[in-house]
Amino acid sequence: MADLHFELVTPERQMLSEDVHMVVVPGTEGQSGIMAGHAPYMTVLRDGDEIAVYRTAGAAPERIPVSGGFAEVGANGLTILAEKAGE
């Protein structure tokens, strides 16, 4: 399966822009595992939680704290726009 293009952006800067295996997004309605080919999707991020970025299949996730914002899956992959991230 092809990789998922993932971007993590805050008002200050673009923190990540790369192809990954999967990202687990903490939405207000629960967690969602996003992989390449996922249907279009949008959710508000659960405040004070963290995303889990799996760079390759079977790898340990990199956990990144996020506050505020939303996540959107579209034709270009997954974009997370967070008020704060990595703090």
Rosetta blueprint (number, residue, H / E / L):
1 M L
2 A L
3 D L
4 L E
5 H E
6 F E
7 E E
8 L E
9 V E
10 T L
11 P L
12 E L
13 R L
14 Q E
15 M E
16 L E
17 S E
18 E E
19 D E
20 V E
21 H L
22 M E
23 V E
24 V E
25 V E
26 P E
27 G E
28 T L
29 E L
30 G E
31 Q E
32 S E
33 G E
34 I E
35 M E
36 A L
37 G L
38 H L
39 A L
40 P L
41 Y E
42 M E
43 T E
44 V E
45 L E
46 R L
47 D L
48 G L
49 D E
50 E E
51 I E
52 A E
53 V E
54 Y E
55 R L
56 T L
57 A L
58 G L
59 A L
60 A L
61 P L
62 E E
63 R E
64 I E
65 P E
66 V E
67 S E
68 G E
69 G E
70 F E
71 A E
72 E E
73 V E
74 G E
75 A L
76 N L
77 G E
78 L E
79 T E
80 I E
81 L E
82 A E
83 E E
84 K E
85 A E
86 G L
87 E L
